[in-house]
Amino acid sequence: MNLRTLLAYGLATGVFTTLLLFTIHQYNSSHVARRGHERQVYQANLPSENTLRSEEQMRRTVIQVQEGVPATCVPQKKFAFIKTHKTGSTTTINIFQRYAIYNKLKVLMPVGQGPLSWPFPPKENEYVHTPDEKYDALMHHFVYNKTWLLTKFPSETKYISIIRHPFGHLKSQMNYFTLAKVLKIKGHGNAVKVFLHDPWQHRNRSETFFPHVNITWDGTRNPMTFDMGWPAERADEEEEAREYISQLDAEFTLVMILEHLDESVVLLRRLMCWGLRDILLYSKVKNSRPYPYKNYVATPEELENHRNWSAVDYMLYNTFNNSLWRKINAQGQDFYDELNYYRRMKHRVSDHCARIGRKRKGQPMVISPSKWNAQFEVDTTYCRYIKKRKPMPLDRKMRGRKYTKKEMSYAVIDQIINYRLLRKGLPTFNNRHDAFAAGITHLRSKPRVEKPPA
């Protein structure tokens, strides 16, 4: 091969190599650029750290809005509702009965319908037992006894009750228990006015001794505090009573106030982490009935006499009224927004349930989600529950069946029946079985003695 041929071959090889290297370089540059562009596009579509944080906050907000409670809130399903007398407790027990039914709670229930016990904790044959003697809820008449309750309920149990202004309570007590007859106030349409002229002159009659339990009870003097565990005989021990009420304030999650019932149940929802569906009340029917002095407004002198006479009940009311508003104020302005919403929904649901009642059928009403509640349906079952004026039908639902005659014979006799027995000079009894065994019949109307069973 001559020199010219070698030069030509070398030149061709160099050109080919150059072209090859240029092609490879162009390919690599294009590929890198494309990968870089893809990476930029991919990274542009990835959420930043701030975006991730915002989406997490949004997710938590959605959960909070849907449930109507803070994200850290857990519904409380262990509670004891201390049902006091003549305070609106028959209205509010509907909330607790419905919650127990819908959440399948184990309720500490009386064997028969009526009070769980009075005035001491129930005897073994007076309540329905569970295998482990542990319960989720209590809601029937029961004089507060924390020591006994701790044997049946865990320490995290929430204690709830309801009271009212003592003067309004006196009027209701005077009417319901027919205290004018007990006090022998005759010939006057306003027994409350006569009584408050000088309560102390009626003390011998207002203090009533119930032989079957060896206890004194006074329907006019501190009866609400009695239901909360303070003995009637200690009415004059005001400093000790003040300490006891402070202890109650520490033990109770909430004591509702009848005069501020809407505010109380909205606060109940928040403190218990329940839903709007759980706390609605039916607004179309009132349990109260008229009586001559129901709307009577006492004079300043009469009110002063009552404050001195029933001083412990006034302490109780003032303590828990202040406690209610202190807890409400801690909720912030948002509380009042929810209160207004609750009132609107209460009337909407009540109107709907009233229509269903007349038609006895109807399509469920859907309550849309809001800041305070998840979406829920108001169906015929819900309406049937919310409209119950007395506890007995929902008691049977919680029990799962009707009460037998034998069970009803062990129902605890309430105070009004024993009052009737005392007025007739008859002995008092703990339950119907004992009264029937002694030959006492017609307990609900006009008790009389018949021949005792052989």
C-alpha positions in Angstrom: 0.0 0.0 0.0 1.5 3.3 -1.1 1.6 6.5 0.9 -1.3 8.1 -1.0 -3.6 5.2 -0.2 -2.7 5.2 3.5 -3.5 9.0 3.7 -6.8 8.5 2.0 -7.7 5.6 4.3 -6.7 7.6 7.4 -8.7 10.6 6.3 -11.8 8.5 5.8 -11.4 6.8 9.2 -11.0 10.2 10.9 -14.1 11.7 9.3 -16.1 8.6 10.2 -14.9 8.7 13.8 -15.6 12.4 14.1 -19.1 11.9 12.7 -19.7 9.0 15.1 -18.5 11.0 18.1 -20.6 14.0 17.1 -23.7 11.7 16.8 -23.1 10.2 20.2 -22.6 13.6 21.7 -25.8 14.9 20.2 -27.8 11.9 21.4 -26.4 12.2 25.0 -27.1 15.9 25.1 -30.7 15.4 23.9 -31.2 12.5 26.3 -29.9 14.5 29.3 -32.0 17.5 28.3 -35.1 15.4 28.0 -34.4 13.7 31.4 -33.8 17.1 32.9 -37.0 18.4 31.5 -38.9 15.3 32.7 -37.4 15.7 36.1 -38.4 19.4 36.2 -41.9 18.5 35.2 -42.1 15.7 37.7 -40.7 17.9 40.5 -43.1 20.6 39.5 -46.0 18.2 40.0 -44.7 17.0 43.4 -46.3 18.7 46.5 -43.9 20.8 48.4 -43.4 20.4 52.1 -45.7 23.4 52.7 -48.3 21.9 50.4 -48.1 18.6 52.2 -48.6 20.4 55.6 -51.5 22.3 54.2 -53.2 19.2 52.9 -52.8 17.4 56.2 -54.3 20.4 58.0 -57.2 20.4 55.5 -57.7 16.6 56.1 -57.9 17.2 59.8 -60.2 20.1 59.3 -62.5 18.0 57.2 -62.6 15.3 59.9 -63.3 17.9 62.5 -66.1 19.5 60.4 -67.6 16.1 59.6 -67.7 15.0 63.2 -68.4 18.3 64.8 -65.8 17.8 67.4 -62.1 18.5 67.8 -59.8 15.9 66.1 -58.5 14.8 69.5 -62.1 14.4 71.0 -63.3 10.9 71.9 -67.0 10.3 72.6 -67.6 9.6 76.2 -69.7 6.4 76.7 -69.5 6.0 80.5 -71.8 8.3 82.4 -74.1 8.6 85.4 -77.0 11.0 85.0 -78.2 11.8 88.5 -82.0 12.3 87.9 -83.2 14.9 90.4 -86.9 15.5 91.2 -88.9 18.3 89.5 -86.0 19.9 87.6 -86.7 19.0 84.0 -85.0 15.6 84.4 -87.8 13.7 82.8 -87.3 15.9 79.7 -83.5 15.5 79.6 -83.4 11.8 80.4 -84.6 11.3 76.8 -81.1 12.4 75.6 -79.4 9.7 77.7 -81.8 7.0 76.9 -81.4 7.5 73.2 -77.6 7.6 73.5 -77.7 4.3 75.4 -80.0 2.7 72.8 -78.1 3.8 69.7 -74.7 2.9 71.3 -75.8 -0.3 72.9 -74.6 0.7 76.3 -75.0 -1.5 79.4 -77.4 0.6 81.6 -77.7 0.0 85.3 -81.5 -0.4 85.4 -84.1 -1.0 88.0 -85.8 -4.4 88.0 -89.2 -2.7 87.6 -90.1 0.6 86.1 -89.6 3.8 88.1 -86.8 4.9 90.4 -83.6 2.9 90.7 -83.7 3.4 94.5 -84.5 5.9 97.2 -82.8 7.2 99.3 -80.0 4.6 99.6 -78.2 2.6 96.8 -80.4 -0.2 95.4 -80.5 -3.6 97.0 -79.4 -6.7 95.1 -83.0 -7.6 94.0 -83.8 -4.0 92.9 -81.6 -3.7 89.8 -80.7 -5.8 86.7 -77.3 -7.4 87.0 -74.6 -7.9 84.4 -72.2 -10.9 84.7 -69.3 -8.7 85.7 -71.3 -6.1 87.7 -69.9 -3.3 85.5 -72.0 -0.8 83.6 -71.8 2.0 81.1 -74.6 4.3 82.2 -77.1 5.2 84.9 -80.0 7.5 84.4 -82.9 6.7 86.8 -83.8 8.4 90.1 -81.0 7.7 92.5 -79.6 9.7 95.4 -76.0 10.5 94.5 -73.6 8.2 96.3 -70.1 8.3 94.8 -68.7 5.5 97.0 -71.4 3.0 95.7 -71.1 4.2 92.1 -67.4 3.5 92.1 -68.2 -0.2 92.7 -70.1 -0.3 89.5 -68.5 2.3 87.2 -64.9 2.9 86.1 -63.1 6.0 87.4 -63.3 7.8 84.1 -67.1 7.9 84.3 -68.6 11.3 83.7 -71.2 12.6 86.2 -74.0 14.8 85.0 -77.2 16.2 86.6 -79.7 19.0 86.3 -81.1 21.5 88.8 -83.2 24.7 88.6 -83.7 27.9 90.5 -84.9 27.0 94.1 -88.0 29.2 94.0 -89.3 27.7 90.8 -88.4 24.3 92.3 -90.4 25.0 95.4 -93.5 25.8 93.4 -93.2 22.6 91.4 -92.6 20.5 94.5 -95.5 22.1 96.3 -97.8 21.2 93.4 -96.4 17.7 92.5 -96.2 16.4 96.1 -99.4 18.2 97.2 -97.4 19.7 100.0 -100.3 22.0 100.9 -102.1 19.0 102.3 -99.0 17.8 104.2 -98.5 21.3 105.6 -102.3 21.7 106.3 -102.5 25.0 104.4 -106.2 25.3 103.6 -108.5 27.9 102.3 -106.0 29.8 100.2 -105.3 29.5 96.5 -101.6 30.3 96.8 -100.0 27.8 99.2 -96.5 29.0 98.3 -97.3 32.6 99.5 -98.7 31.3 102.7 -95.7 29.0 103.3 -93.1 31.7 102.6 -94.7 34.2 105.0 -93.0 32.1 107.7 -91.5 28.7 106.6 -90.2 27.9 110.1 -93.7 27.6 111.5 -94.3 24.7 109.1 -91.1 22.9 110.0 -92.7 20.1 112.1 -94.9 19.1 109.1 -92.6 19.8 106.2 -90.0 17.4 107.7 -91.4 14.0 106.8 -90.1 10.8 108.4 -90.3 7.7 106.2 -90.2 4.7 108.6 -89.4 2.0 106.0 -85.9 3.6 105.4 -85.5 5.5 108.7 -84.9 8.7 107.0 -86.2 12.3 107.1 -87.0 14.2 103.9 -88.2 17.7 103.5 -89.9 18.6 100.2 -89.6 22.3 100.9 -86.1 22.6 102.3 -83.0 21.8 100.2 -84.6 18.9 98.3 -82.3 19.2 95.3 -79.2 19.0 97.5 -80.8 15.9 99.1 -80.9 14.3 95.7 -77.2 15.1 95.4 -76.4 13.4 98.6 -76.8 15.9 101.4 -79.0 14.7 104.3 -82.1 16.7 105.2 -81.1 16.6 108.9 -78.0 18.7 108.2 -79.9 21.7 106.7 -78.4 24.1 109.3 -74.8 23.0 108.7 -74.2 25.5 106.0 -70.4 25.6 106.1 -70.1 21.9 105.9 -72.7 21.9 103.1 -70.6 24.5 101.2 -67.6 22.2 101.3 -69.7 19.3 100.1 -71.0 21.4 97.2 -67.4 22.3 96.2 -66.6 18.6 96.2 -69.6 18.0 93.9 -68.4 20.8 91.6 -65.1 18.9 91.3 -66.7 15.5 90.7 -69.3 16.5 88.1 -68.5 17.1 84.5 -71.7 19.1 84.1 -74.7 20.1 86.1 -77.2 21.5 83.7 -79.5 24.4 84.6 -83.2 24.2 83.6 -83.5 27.9 83.0 -80.6 27.6 80.4 -81.5 24.2 79.0 -80.4 24.9 75.4 -77.0 26.3 76.6 -76.7 23.3 78.9 -77.2 20.6 76.2 -74.9 22.3 73.7 -72.2 22.4 76.4 -73.1 18.7 77.2 -72.4 17.8 73.5 -69.0 19.5 73.6 -67.9 18.1 77.0 -69.0 14.6 76.1 -67.9 14.7 72.4 -71.3 13.7 71.3 -73.1 14.7 68.1 -76.0 17.0 67.4 -78.2 14.0 66.7 -77.6 12.9 70.3 -78.7 16.1 72.0 -81.8 17.3 70.1 -85.0 17.6 72.1 -88.6 17.7 70.9 -89.9 21.2 71.3 -93.6 20.7 70.5 -94.9 19.1 73.7 -94.3 20.5 77.2 -94.4 18.2 80.2 -95.5 20.9 82.6 -99.1 21.5 83.5 -100.7 24.6 84.9 -101.5 25.1 88.6 -102.7 28.1 90.5 -99.4 29.5 91.7 -97.2 28.4 88.8 -96.5 31.9 87.5 -96.5 33.6 91.0 -93.7 36.1 91.5 -92.6 36.2 95.1 -92.1 39.5 96.9 -88.5 40.4 98.0 -89.4 39.5 101.6 -90.7 36.1 100.5 -87.6 35.4 98.5 -85.4 36.4 101.4 -87.3 34.0 103.6 -86.9 31.3 101.1 -83.1 31.9 100.7 -82.7 31.6 104.5 -85.0 28.6 104.7 -83.5 26.6 101.8 -80.0 28.1 102.0 -78.1 25.0 100.9 -80.2 24.6 97.7 -79.4 28.3 96.9 -75.7 27.5 97.4 -76.0 24.5 95.1 -77.8 26.5 92.4 -75.4 29.5 92.6 -72.4 27.2 92.4 -73.5 25.3 89.4 -75.0 28.2 87.6 -71.7 30.0 87.9 -69.9 26.8 86.8 -72.1 26.5 83.7 -71.3 30.1 82.6 -67.6 29.7 83.4 -67.4 26.6 81.2 -69.5 28.3 78.4 -67.2 31.4 78.5 -64.2 29.1 78.1 -65.7 27.8 74.8 -65.4 31.2 73.0 -67.8 33.0 70.7 -68.1 29.9 68.5 -70.3 28.4 71.3 -73.0 31.0 70.6 -72.9 30.3 66.9 -73.5 26.6 67.6 -76.2 27.5 70.1 -78.2 29.4 67.4 -77.6 26.5 65.0 -78.9 24.0 67.6 -82.1 26.0 68.2 -82.8 26.1 64.4 -82.2 22.4 64.0 -84.3 21.6 67.1 -87.3 23.4 65.6 -86.7 21.9 62.1 -86.5 18.4 63.5 -89.5 18.9 65.8 -91.6 20.2 62.9 -90.6 17.2 60.8 -91.3 14.7 63.6 -94.7 16.4 64.3 -95.7 15.8 60.6 -94.5 12.2 60.7 -96.6 11.7 63.9 -99.8 12.9 62.1 -99.1 10.8 59.0 -97.5 7.9 60.8 -95.1 7.6 57.9 -92.9 9.8 55.9 -89.5 10.1 54.2 -86.5 10.7 56.5 -85.3 14.2 56.7 -81.6 14.7 56.0 -79.6 17.1 58.2 -76.7 18.3 56.1 -73.2 18.4 57.6 -72.1 21.6 59.3 -69.2 22.8 61.4 -70.8 21.0 64.4 -72.3 17.8 63.0 -71.9 15.1 60.5 -74.8 14.4 58.1 -77.6 12.3 59.6 -81.1 11.2 58.9 -84.2 11.9 61.0 -86.3 8.8 60.4 -89.5 7.5 61.9 -87.6 5.6 64.6 -85.7 8.7 65.7 -88.9 10.7 65.8 -90.7 8.1 67.8 -87.8 8.1 70.4 -87.5 11.9 70.6 -91.2 12.4 71.1 -91.5 10.2 74.2 -92.7 12.3 77.1 -92.1 9.6 79.8 -89.1 7.4 80.3 -91.0 4.1 80.4 -91.3 3.2 76.7 -87.5 3.8 76.1 -86.8 1.9 79.3 -88.5 -1.1 77.7 -86.4 -0.6 74.6 -83.2 -0.5 76.6 -84.3 -3.6 78.5 -85.1 -5.4 75.2 -88.5 -6.6 76.3 -91.6 -5.8 78.4 -91.5 -6.0 82.2 -93.1 -9.0 83.8 -95.7 -8.6 86.6 -93.2 -10.1 89.0 -90.6 -7.6 88.0 -93.1 -4.7 88.3 -93.9 -5.9 91.8 -90.4 -5.1 92.9 -90.5 -1.6 91.4 -89.3 1.0 94.0 -92.2 3.1 95.3 -91.6 6.8 94.8 -92.1 9.4 97.4 -95.5 10.7 96.3 -97.1 7.3 96.9 -95.5 7.0 100.3 -96.8 10.5 101.0 -100.3 9.3 100.3 -99.8 6.3 102.6 -98.6 8.6 105.4 -101.5 11.0 105.1 -103.8 8.0 105.5 -101.9 6.8 108.6 -100.5 3.8 106.8 -97.0 2.4 106.8 -94.5 3.2 104.1 -92.9 0.7 101.8 -89.8 0.2 99.6 -91.5 -1.6 96.8 -94.9 -2.7 95.6 -94.3 -6.3 96.6 -93.9 -5.3 100.2 -97.0 -3.1 100.1 -99.1 -5.8 98.5 -97.9 -8.4 101.0 -99.2 -6.0 103.7 -102.6 -5.8 102.0 -102.2 -2.3 100.6 -103.8 -1.8 97.2 -104.6 1.0 94.7 -101.2 2.6 95.3 -101.4 4.9 92.3 -104.8 6.4 93.1 -106.4 6.0 96.6 -104.4 3.6 98.7 -106.4 1.4 101.0 -106.0 -1.6 103.2 -107.5 -4.9 102.0 -107.2 -8.3 103.6 -103.5 -9.3 103.5 -102.8 -12.3 101.3 -102.7 -15.6 103.2 
